[in-house]
Amino acid sequence: GKIYNINSFPVYPAQVDRVISMVKGVVDVASVVVEEVYGPKLIAAVVPSEELLFDNDLLADLKKRITDECLMMLHESMCPSEVEFLVSLPVDSAGNKDYAKVLERIGKGREFAGN
């Protein structure tokens, strides 16, 4: 898997995904690194289970549980600074998660470095 540096600490999105996917209520996850004005930022795109999708309280609870799990299992720099909920993750023609498209979807309306 890819390695990124965040706060001069190596970050492995695949490892982050493994931890998040163990959280109850998470159907799928793709962690991506977004280059922002103030430096790279790790964001987890999470597909929650259907019964949580339209309930803001349950989603807020899931977000907290994801954050808690990451803080418990991973180095602080490998904990996503944001969790974004998506109905589904984009896949490529082979049926694999399309991280570039996830990045595109999450990146809409953000302040990117170099814009």
N, C-alpha and C positions, 0 to 999 in steps of 0.2 A: 504493500500500500504506500501511498504518498506520505511524505513527511513535510510539515511546515514548521517554521519557527515563529512562535508567538511569545513576546517578552523574552527573547533569546532562549526559549525552552522548546525542544522538539515536540511537535504535536502530531499524533497519528490519528487522523479521522476514523480509520477503520476500528481502532481500539475504542474510541469514544462511542461509535455505533454499537459495538458489542455490549458495552455497559448499558447504554440507553435501551437497547432492544430487550433487556431483561426486566425492564420496569413494567409492571402490570398496567395494561391499558395502551401500550405502544404496539402498533401493528407493524410498522416499518419506520426506518430512520435513515437519513443520509446527512452526515455532518460535512459542511463545506466551509472553506476559509474565504472570507470576503475581504478584499483589499479596500480598506476605508482610509479616509483622509488621515486619521490618527494612527494608522497601522493596521495590520491584519487582525481579523476578528473571526472567531469560530462560532458558527451558527448551526444548530441542529434543526433540520427539517424533519418533523415528526408526523407520521400518520397515526392519529389516535383511533382506538376502536370506535365503531359506529355509534354506540350509545353515548359516547362522550362528545361527539362532534359538535353538537349544537347547544351544549350546556356550558356556559362560561365559567361557572363555579367548578365544575368537574375538570375543565381544561386548566384552570388556574391551579387546582390541586395536583393535576398530572404534571404540570410544569414544575411545581415545587418538588414533587417526588423525583422527577428526572434530575433536577439540580442537586438535591440531597444525595442521590445515588452517585452522581458524578463526583461530588466533593468527597464522598466516602471512599470511592474506588480509584480515583485518578488524581494526578497532580493538579493543583489549582489551575495551571495554565492550560490544561486539557479539558477544563470544564467549559462548555459552550457559554458565551456571554449572552446568547439569546436562544430561545426555542421558538420556532415558527411552526404552526400547525398547518398541514396541507391535507386535502381530501385523499390525494394519491401522489405517489412519486413518479416522475417521468421515467420511462425506460427507453433504451435504444432498440434497434431492430433485432438484436439478439436476446432481448428481454432482460438485460441487465440494467441496474440503476444508472441513469444518465446524470452524472454529477454536474456536468456543464449546464444542462437544462435546469437542474435544481438551483444552481447558482444564479442562473438567469431569472428564474421565477422569484427567488428570494431577493435578488438585487434590485428589482424594479423600484424606482422611487428613492433609492439610497444615494448618499453622497459618496461617490467613489473617488479614490485617489486619481488624479490626472484628468478629471472631468472639467 
